[in-house]
Amino acid sequence: MLAALACRPAAPSGFTLLFLGRSPAASQGGLSWAPDPERSRGVAFDGQLRLARVLSSPRLGEPMAVSALGEKRLLVTERMGDAVVFDLSGRMVREWTSPDPASLYAARGDRIAAVRSPYYIPQFAAEPDTAPLIHVLDSLGKPVRGLAQVHVPDPPYLAQLVNAGALAVGAGGEMYFAPLVRDEIRKYDATGRVLWTARRGLYKEETDPHFLPAKGREIPVARALVNIALAIGPDGRLYVLGSADSNATRLRLDVFDTATGAALLSRSLAGTETAIAVDARGKILVRDADSLLAQGPTTGHEAFGPAFALPNLAGDTVRLADFAGKVTLVNFWASWCDPCRAEFPHMADLYGAFGRADFAIVAISDDVDHAKMLAFVQEFRPPFPILVGRGAMKGTYHYRGLPYSVLLDRHGRVVERIFGFGGVSEFAGLRATIAKELAAP
């Protein structure tokens, strides 16, 4: 669902947003589109960095990057490596699974490429030295060829970490890759040949990440975080969002000439000043990312759908309409889902914190095996209604994984989507949100 916050010109002049937080943004349809992973949505800004649109969809769990695909589509990278393509109306066009354990995608025109994501790294995963560093994908997300080769460290189990990085695609099909844990940026031509390598001079001597002595059950890894995200600005220069210290607690912006790799500018960033925009002349505008996101509503407030009509454990049909007038948490779960098992006691506590006249929880099982579902219910004895989804819920509501919850206001509109189980802190925030909704006129 795409919500417009105000009437905006179709092609505003001014600034193009390159980074929001630690994620790359994309210019498409006269707006700059960026991910907002904490709220499971996409956001769009006009040329004056005013929040113009909100993209909300159950396909968006933790969006980490946005790239422009063709002239009218957005390619979104999910944290776990899935890709989702939307048109500018907010309609999901297609999605595909990652060619790597977790991929980061970049596009320019119809050219799509993927590398190992810097946002989610399976730490101990070896790879052969013949594996490609960059995958070139077709329009359906299928890898059609590989470019360059990975670097296999010693030990090889850190290959995912060593080869993860940021990616940008140029207008001529050239690609820019910046490793997460090494001080370099490389430009490849369309065949995978290195055209130049640039460095920022952060470290006099660099080593591959390596294991440190174990601390109990933990196996720490020595590494320095260097490159966070890449973007090509409207001025044609390459912008690198990187770390100013080994743990990326402080960030910096570096600008490079795309033709030669020459360093043009370096700028330290303070605090949450990680909303970075550039105009066509190369003028840089830095803003507080949180202040940009605070301009509009935190959610899309679209109607929840499709409306369900499902049997409860007694076989009686329960409908979404039965909860009209109440703030309602719709939860999807399954007996085989370990995070669901951890979440259910917290939901029981939440259910008891508010009165039945104003607040409801309805938990919909996506189990195919009815007996296993009943065993789960017998174990936890939830005080809220359980509905039987018979394994059809993911195909109906298009969520990525379980548990998945949707908080609805009294009018059945989406207040918040919750992907996965976030523990005590998540439920404390959820309780506060529910109290706020209950107090709303």
N, C-alpha and C positions, 0 to 999 in steps of 0.2 A: 504494500500500500504506500502510495506516494502522497504526502501531504504538502500542499503549497501554503506557506505562511503569509504571503502577501503578493500583490501583483508586482512583477519585476520585468524589466526589459529583456527581450529575448537574447540579446548579445551585449551585455554590459561591458563598458570599457573599464579600465582600472587594473586591479591586481589579480593575478592567478595564484591560488593557494598551492604550494608545493608539498608542504608537510603539515600535518596536524597531529600533535603528540609526537609519537615516534613512527608514524606511518606515512607513506606517500599518498598524495592526492592526485586527482586527474581532472583535466579540463574537458568538459563535454557539454554541448548544448548551451554555451554561454555562461555556464556555472562551473565552479570548482567543487568536485565531489570528493568526500573523504570518509573514512570509516570512523565510527564511534564505538569501539569494542565494549566499553563498559556498559553501554545501553543497548547493545545488540542491534545497531541500526547504521544507516548511512546518512550523511548530512551534506547539504550543498550550500555554497556561499556565492553571492554575487561579487562583482568587481570591487565593491567597497567592504568586502568581508562581512556582509550582513547575512545572517542565516535565512535562506530562502526556501529550502525544502527539507523534508525528512523522509527517508526511505526506511520503512519498517516491513519486515517479512519474517516468517518462521524459518526461512532459509538462512537468515543472518543470525549466527550464533555468536561468534567473536570475529567480526570482520577486521582484518589487519592491514589491508592495502586495497586501493582502487586504481584501476588503469582504464584508459579510454580504448574501447574496442570498436573499430570501424568509425562511423560518423555519429551513431545514435545509440551506442550500447556501453555498458559499464561492466568491466570484469573485476569481480571482487574476490580477494583471497581470504579464505577462512583460516583461523589459527591452526587447525589440524590439517590443513593442506588441501581441502576441497576448493573448487572454483565454482562461482555462481555468476551467471551472466544475466543482467537486467536490461530492459530497454528504458528509455527516459521517462516513461509513464509509471515505472516501478513494477512492471510485469516481469516475472522470471521467465527467461527465454530458454536457458539450458543450464546444466551443472555437470560436473565431472569430478572423479576422484583423482587424487594426487599421483603423479608418476614417481615421486620420491616418497619416502616415509612421511614427509610433510613438505609441500612446495610453496614457493612464493612466485606469483605470476606477474608478468609485465607485458604490455602490448603497445603497438603503434600501428595505426591502420588496421589491417587484418592479420598482422604478424603477431604471434603469441609465443612467448618463451617462458620457461620455468627453471628455477634453481632451488636448491635446498633452502628452506625457509630459515631466517634468523629468529623467527618468533616462536617456533616450537622445534626443539631438537631432541630426537631420540639419542641420548648421549652415547650409549655403548652399542654402536652398530657399525660393523666393518663393511667395506666395499672393495671390489676389485679395482685395480688401477686402470682398467679399460673402461670403467663407467664414465659416461659423459658428464661434464660439469653443467652444461646447459642443455635442456630439452627444447626443441622446436616443436610446437604443437599445431595440429590443424584446427579448424573452426569448431570441431566437436570435442576438443581437448585430448585428442589421441596423439601421442608422440610419433613424429614422422622421421626425425633424425636427431642426432646429438652433436654438440659442438664442444671442442676442447676436452680435456680429461681431468678427472679429479686428482687431487694430491692425496696420497695415502701416507698418513703420519705413522710414527712409531710411538705408542702402539696403534695398530690399525683400527681399534675399536672406537677411536675418536674421529673417524673419517667424516661423520655427519657434521660434527662441530666445526672441523677444519674447513669443510667445503660449503658451509652455509654462508649466505651473504645477501647483499642488496643487488637489485637488477633494474636496469632501464633499457628501453629499446629506442634507437634513434630513427629519424625519418627515412634514412636509406637502408634500414634493416640492420645497421650496426648495433652492437650490444655493449653495455657498460656493466661490469661486475665488480663489486667491492666486497671482499671477504669480511665476515663478521669479526674474525680474530686475527687479522693480519693487516698491517699498515700498507695497503696498496689499493689502487683502482686500476682496472684493466679495460681497454677498449678492444673489442673483437670485430672483425668484419663479418659479413654474412656467412663466410665459410668456416669461421672459427679461428682465423689467423689473428694473432695479437698485433695490434697496430701501435699501441703505446701502453706504458705502465707508469703510473704516477704514485708518489708517496707524499705523506704530509710531514714526515720527519718526527714522528712521535717518540720513537724508540731508537737508540743507537744500535741495539742488537735485539733481534727477535728469535724466538724459538717456537716450535710447534707446541700446542697445548699438550700437557702430560699429566699423568696421575701423580698425586701426592700421597704420602703415607696415610693409610686408612685411619679414620676416627670412629671406632666402633663399627657400626654397620654402614657408615657413610664413606664413600670413596671420593674425596675432593679432587678437583681438576684445576691445575694452574693454567690460566688463560687470561688474556687481556681483550676486552671488547673494544673494537675500533670503529667499524663502519655500521651504521644503523639503517639508513635508507638513501636512495638515489632518486633524483628527478631531473629532467631536462626542462629548463625554464622557457618562457615565451621569448626570451632573448637569445635562445639557442645555446646557452652555456649549461654545463653540468654542475648540479648542486648536490653536495654530499653532506648529509646529516650524520655526524660522527661523535665519538666520545672524546672528552677532554681528560679523562682519567681511565684507569684500567677497568673500572666497574660500571662505567657509563652513568655515574651519578651526576656528572656535569657534561653538557653537550656543547658542540661547536659546529659551525657551518663553514664549509670550504667550497670554493667555486673554482672550476677548471675550464680551460678552453677545450672544446670538444675536438678540435682539429689537431692540436699538438699535445694536449695533456698538461699544458703549462698551468701552474697554480696562479690564480688571479686575485684571490681574496680569502681571508680567514677571519672569522668573527666568533667570539665566545658568546654563549647564550646563558642567560640567567634564569634560574628557577624554572617556572612553567612556561617560559617564553619559547614555546616550540610550535607555534603557528607561524609558518614562514611563507610569505607571499612575495611575488616578483612581478613587476610590470614589463612591458615590451622593451623598455630601454635598459632593463637590468637593475632598476631601483628596488632595493630590498626593504620589505616591511615585516617587522617581527612583532608578534602579539602574544598575549597570554592565551594558551589554548583553552583553558577552562572558561575564560570570559567569553570567548566566541561561542562555545557550546551552551553557555547560560543565556544566550539571547532569546531562545525559543523554548517550547515545551520539551520536556525530557522524553516524551513518548509521542507516537503518532495519533493515539486515541481513535484508531479505526475500530469498526465493529468486529467482534470475534466471530469467526465462522469457519466452516459451516456449522450451523446449530446442530447439536447432537440430540439423538433420541435413542438411548441405549438401555438395556436391561440392567437392573441391580442384582444383587445376589439372590433375591427372592423371586426374580423373574419379572418384576414390575418395570414398566418403561419409565425412565426418568428423562426429562427434557431440559434443555438449557433454559427454556422459558420459565421453568419451575423456580429459578433462582432470581427472577426479575425483582429489582428493588433492593437487592443485597450486593454488597461487595463480595466477589466470589473468586476463589483460587481454584482454577482447573488444573489438575495435576495428571500427567501421563507417566506411567510406571510399568515395570514388569518384574516378575519374581526372580529372573536371572540377572537383574541389574543390581550390582553391589552398591553403587551410590544411592539407589532407591531405598535399599535396606537401611543405609545410614541416615537417610532423609526422613523416613516415616516417623520416628519419635519426635523430631522437631516439628513436623506438621501437626502431630497430635497436641503438642504444647501450644502451637499457634492457634489451633482450633479452639482450645479452652480459654484463650486469652480474650475472646470477644463474644458478645451475645449472639444467640442463634437468630434473633430477629433481624440482625444487620449484616452478619458475616457468615459465609459458607465455604466449605471445601468440598469439592467433588473429585475423587481420584479414579481415573479411568485406566484399567489394566489393558496392556497390549499383549498379554499372554495368548499364545495359541493353545497351550496345554492348560486346560481348565483345572485339573487336579493340582498342578503346581501353583496356580493362582490362589486356589482355596487354601493350600498349605501356608502360603505367605500370609494370607489374611488371618488364619488361625494363629500364626506365630505373633503377629503384631497387634491384632484386635483393634484396628483403627476406629475411632469414634465417629468418623465422618463417612459419608456414603461412598461405596465402591461400585463402579460400573464396569461392565464386561465389554471390552472392545474387540475381542476375538482376533487379535493380530492385524486388524485393518486400520489402526489409528495412524501409523506413520504414513501410509499412503494417502490418508485423508487430510492430515494436518501438516505433513511435510517437515516435521522436525528432524534434526540431525542425529540426536541421540537421546538417551534417557538418563536421569529424569528430565522432563521438560514441563514447565508450569507457565500458566498465563494468568495474571491477575486482572480481573475485570472490575470496572466501576459499577455503580447501581444501574446503569443503562446498558450494560453488556458491552462496553467499549474497552479496548485493551489499554491498561495502565502500564503494565510492565511484562516483559517476557523474561523468563529465568531459565537458562540453559545449564544443566548439570546441577551438582550439589556443592554449594559454596560454604557450608559449615555454619558455625554459630554466628559469625559476623553477617553473613548473608541474611539469615533469618531475623537478626536484630534490625537490619535495614528494612526488610520486608514488613516486619511488625510496625515500624514507624510509618511506612508508606500506607499500610492498611488503615492505621489510625487517622492519617491525614485525609484519606478518601472518605472515611466514615464521618469526619467532621465537616466535609465539604457540603455546601448548601445544595 
